[in-house]
């Protein structure tokens, strides 16, 4: 049987304390009378919920824009097919509207390309590697000495 999730009101209170009041998890745990790990889980759940809300908001905005663009498309197509004197002028406008919709919906998004280097690493003399490491260590020690003198 699945364990019940956290109380949404507690999560909201913990998230509010964390984001609006700037309280650390330790303070939230003490204030709400729960273990630190529970408070941390609630803050994490609040963060995830806020990210999800952002996704929903962006999806709603895309939907509104898409509906508007579809209405523009319908009007432009009607004007074009009506054969009016401005029909030829409508083609570039319709193309721009279609391009905007494709961009909005991510239809023209580039595909991911993985770049890798399959070449063999160059052969480096192990003595050279040891010397470079030692030189780097000496430089770091010298910087610490100079900072200590200031």
N, C-alpha and C positions, 0 to 999 in steps of 0.2 A: 504494500500500500504506500502510495506517495506521501511524502511528508508535506504538510501544508506550507505554503510560501509565507514570507514575512507579511506582517500587517502593513497594508499600504499607507496608513496614516503614520505609522512609526517610521517607515522608509522616507516619507515626505518630510517629516519633522527632522530626521537625521540629515537629509539632503539640504534642507533649508538652513540648518545650523552650520553645515559645512560650507555651503556656497554663499549664503547671505551674511552670516555672522563670522565666517572665516574660522570656525572652531575646528580643532584637530579631532581625530577619531577618539583619542583618549578622553577628551572633555565630553564628547557626545556620549560615549559609553557610560561615563559617570553620571551625566545629567539624565539619561534615560534609564539608568539602572540595569544595563545589560553588559555582557562581556565585551571586551575590546574587539574580538573577532566578529561578533554579531554586529556591532556598530560599523565596522569596516565593510561587512557584507551589505549593510543597509546603504551606506554611502555608494558602494559599487552599484547596487541595484538602482539607486537614484541617478547615477551617471548614465547607466544603460538606458533607463527610461527617458532621460533627457535626449540622448542620442536618437532613440526611436521616435520621439516626438519631432525632432528635427527632420527625420526621414519622412514622416507623415506630412509635415508642413511642405516640404519640397515636392512630394508627390502631388499634393493638392494644388500647389502652384502650377506644376507642369500640366495637370489636368485642365485647369482654368485656361491656361495659355493655349493648350491644344484645342479646346472647344472654340476659343476665339479665332484661332487660325483656320479651323475647319469652316467656320461661318464665313470668313474672308474668302476661302477657297471657293465655297459654294457661290458666293456673290460674283467673284471674278469669272468663274466658269459660266455662270448664267449670262454675264455681260459679253463674254467672248462668243459663246454659242448663239447669242441673240443677233450677232452679225452687225452690230452697230458700227458707226464710223470709228469708234475708239477700240475696236476689238483687237487690233494689232498691238496697241499700246498695253493691253492687259496681259499679254504673254510674259514680258519680263517681270511684271509685278507678281503674277501667279507663280513664276519660277522662284522668286525671292521668298514668297510665302511658303512654298513647298520646301525650300532649303531651310528656312527657319524652323519649320515643324520637324524636319529630319534631324536638325541639330538639337532641338528641344528634347526629342525622344531618344536621342543617342543612336540614331540609325546610321550616321556617318562616322561614328566613333572609330578611331584607328584600332587595329588589332594590336595586341601586345607582342613585342618582339624581344626575345631574350638575346642578350649579347654575351657571348662567352669567348674565352681565349683558350683554344685547344692546343696551342703550341707547347712544346716541351720547355720547361724552365731552363734557362742557360746554366751551363756547368760553371759553378763558382768554387774557387779554391777554399776549402774549409779554413785554412790559416788566415786568409783574407777576411772571412766572416768573423773569426775570433778577434782579429785586430780591430775591425770596425766596431765590434761590440765593446771592446776595451776602450777605444777612443770615445765612444758615446758615453760610457760610464765615467771616464775622466772628465769629460765636459760637464756632465751633470753634477759631479762632485765639486768642480771648480765654481759652477754657478751658485751652488749652496754656500760655499765658502765666501764668495763675494757678497751674497745677500746677507750673510751673518756679520760681515764687516760694516754694513751700513747702519 
